């Protein structure tokens, strides 16, 4: 397991560390559970909306034809800037944006690369801002209790937990990017493990989105 070799906040309470001794315990942390719960709710809502669109056969309506033309022409630019913001602490829902753009016919490979680079840039901005401004800034953004829990997670699993957060779309990996900047982790590993998991996730989501578009009749 890759770690920094030093506990970033050794003053953590022992009880707090005991709470997350097993990897599964990490998903019992309140804000992680909330993120997963909200993600599942939004996923369910999205599936219902897709089903309604299919039933209403909206793919051939002028509104959707115009929307498709607009997304095809300007979608990549919008996705790029939106994923940069989503890579920071702005909750724009980059996975949903990728699915939506792919369902409107945006070329999947280009979409995946643009979204992944944009998100990685946003995460890197987080890293360097936290690196430069230090703990007061991160404390303001994250909060003392959450920062302590993130530190305990990092002390236990290091880059493994960062990779898992990057792979699971619901989890706020952008918070961990702040922490990585705070403790000055290796920038090469940070960039690789910010880019690669999102590349995989966005590839899957782009394929899923294109299948939705075909099923609804938009593309």
C-alpha positions in Angstrom: 0.0 0.0 0.0 1.3 3.4 -1.0 1.4 6.0 1.8 3.3 9.1 2.6 5.2 7.2 5.3 4.0 9.6 8.0 0.8 10.1 9.7 -0.4 13.6 8.8 -2.3 14.2 12.0 -1.0 11.8 14.7 -3.1 13.4 17.4 -6.2 11.6 16.2 -8.3 10.1 19.0 -7.7 6.3 19.3 -11.4 5.7 19.4 -11.8 7.4 16.0 -9.2 5.2 14.5 -10.9 2.1 16.0 -14.1 3.0 14.3 -12.5 2.4 10.9 -10.2 -0.5 11.5 -11.9 -2.5 8.6 -12.2 -1.2 5.1 -16.0 -1.7 5.3 -16.1 0.6 8.3 -15.2 3.5 6.1 -18.6 3.4 4.5 -20.2 3.8 7.9 -18.8 7.3 8.3 -21.8 9.6 8.3 -20.8 11.9 5.4 -19.8 8.9 3.2 -23.1 7.2 4.0 -24.9 10.4 3.1 -23.0 10.7 -0.2 -23.9 7.1 -1.2 -27.5 7.5 -0.1 -27.9 10.7 -2.1 -26.2 9.1 -5.1 -28.6 6.2 -5.0 -31.6 8.6 -4.8 -30.4 10.6 -7.8 -29.7 7.4 -9.7 -33.3 6.2 -9.1 -34.7 9.6 -10.1 -32.6 9.5 -13.3 -33.8 6.0 -14.2 -37.4 7.1 -13.7 -36.9 10.1 -15.9 -35.4 7.9 -18.6 -38.3 5.6 -18.5 -40.8 8.5 -18.8 -38.9 9.9 -21.8 -39.1 6.5 -23.4 -42.8 6.1 -22.8 -43.5 9.6 -24.1 -41.4 8.9 -27.2 -39.8 12.4 -27.0 -36.7 11.5 -29.0 -38.3 12.7 -32.3 -39.9 15.9 -30.9 -38.5 19.3 -32.1 -37.4 20.2 -28.6 -35.1 17.2 -28.3 -33.9 17.6 -31.9 -32.9 21.2 -31.1 -31.4 20.2 -27.8 -29.3 17.4 -29.5 -28.0 19.9 -32.1 -27.0 22.3 -29.3 -25.3 19.6 -27.2 -23.4 18.3 -30.2 -22.2 21.8 -31.1 -21.4 23.2 -27.6 -21.5 20.2 -25.3 -17.8 19.4 -25.2 -16.9 22.9 -24.2 -19.6 22.9 -21.5 -18.5 19.5 -20.2 -14.9 20.6 -20.0 -15.6 23.6 -17.8 -18.3 21.9 -15.8 -16.0 19.0 -14.9 -13.2 21.4 -13.9 -15.7 22.9 -11.5 -16.9 19.5 -10.4 -13.4 18.4 -9.7 -13.2 21.2 -7.1 -15.8 21.4 -4.4 -18.7 22.6 -6.7 -21.3 19.7 -6.7 -22.1 19.7 -10.4 -22.5 15.9 -10.8 -19.9 15.2 -13.5 -21.0 11.6 -14.0 -24.6 12.7 -14.7 -23.3 15.3 -17.2 -21.3 12.6 -19.0 -24.3 10.3 -19.3 -26.5 13.2 -20.5 -24.0 14.3 -23.1 -23.5 10.8 -24.4 -27.2 10.2 -24.6 -27.5 13.3 -26.9 -24.9 11.8 -29.3 -21.6 13.4 -28.3 -18.8 11.3 -29.6 -17.9 9.0 -26.6 -14.1 8.8 -26.9 -13.7 12.6 -27.1 -16.3 13.1 -24.4 -14.5 10.7 -22.0 -11.1 12.4 -22.6 -12.5 15.9 -22.2 -14.4 15.0 -19.0 -11.5 13.2 -17.5 -9.0 15.9 -18.2 -11.4 18.5 -16.9 -12.1 16.7 -13.7 -8.4 16.1 -13.2 -7.6 19.8 -13.6 -10.3 20.6 -11.0 -8.8 18.1 -8.6 -5.3 19.5 -9.2 -6.6 23.0 -8.5 -7.8 21.7 -5.2 -4.5 20.1 -4.5 -2.4 23.2 -5.1 -4.8 25.6 -3.3 -4.7 23.3 -0.2 -0.9 22.9 -0.7 -0.4 26.7 -0.7 -3.0 27.9 1.8 -2.6 25.0 4.3 -4.8 23.7 7.1 -6.9 26.9 7.8 -8.2 26.8 4.2 -9.0 23.0 4.3 -10.6 23.3 7.7 -12.9 26.0 6.4 -13.8 23.9 3.4 -14.1 20.5 5.1 -14.7 21.1 8.8 -12.7 19.8 11.7 -14.6 16.6 12.3 -14.6 15.6 8.6 -10.9 16.4 8.3 -10.2 14.2 11.2 -12.1 11.3 9.7 -10.4 11.8 6.3 -7.0 11.8 8.1 -8.0 8.5 9.8 -9.0 7.0 6.5 -5.7 8.1 4.9 -3.6 6.8 7.8 -5.2 3.4 7.4 -5.3 3.0 3.6 -3.6 5.9 1.9 -3.9 5.9 -1.9 -6.2 2.9 -1.8 -9.0 4.9 -0.3 -8.3 7.7 -2.8 -8.6 5.3 -5.7 -11.8 3.8 -4.4 -13.3 7.3 -4.0 -12.3 8.0 -7.6 -13.9 4.9 -8.9 -17.2 5.2 -7.1 -19.1 8.2 -8.7 -21.1 9.0 -5.6 -18.1 9.5 -3.3 -16.7 13.0 -2.8 -13.1 12.3 -4.0 -12.6 16.1 -4.4 -12.5 16.3 -0.6 -9.6 13.9 -0.6 -7.8 15.9 -3.2 -7.8 18.8 -0.7 -6.3 16.6 1.9 -3.7 15.3 -0.5 -2.6 18.9 -1.1 -2.6 19.6 2.6 -0.3 16.8 3.5 1.8 17.4 0.3 1.5 13.9 -1.2 3.5 13.0 -4.3 2.1 14.9 -7.3 2.9 12.2 -9.8 0.8 9.6 -7.9 -1.9 12.2 -7.3 -2.3 12.9 -11.0 -2.2 9.3 -12.0 -4.8 8.2 -9.4 -7.0 11.2 -10.2 -7.0 10.6 -13.9 -7.1 6.8 -14.3 -10.1 5.9 -12.1 -12.2 8.7 -13.7 -11.1 7.6 -17.1 -12.6 4.2 -16.4 -15.7 5.6 -14.8 -16.4 8.1 -17.5 -15.8 5.4 -20.2 -18.5 3.2 -18.6 -20.9 6.1 -18.2 -20.4 7.3 -21.7 -21.2 3.9 -23.1 -24.3 3.7 -20.8 -25.4 7.2 -22.0 -25.1 6.3 -25.6 -27.2 3.2 -25.1 -29.8 5.3 -23.3 -29.8 7.8 -26.2 -30.4 4.9 -28.7 -33.1 3.4 -26.5 -35.0 6.6 -26.1 -34.5 7.5 -29.8 -32.5 10.6 -29.5 -29.5 9.1 -31.5 
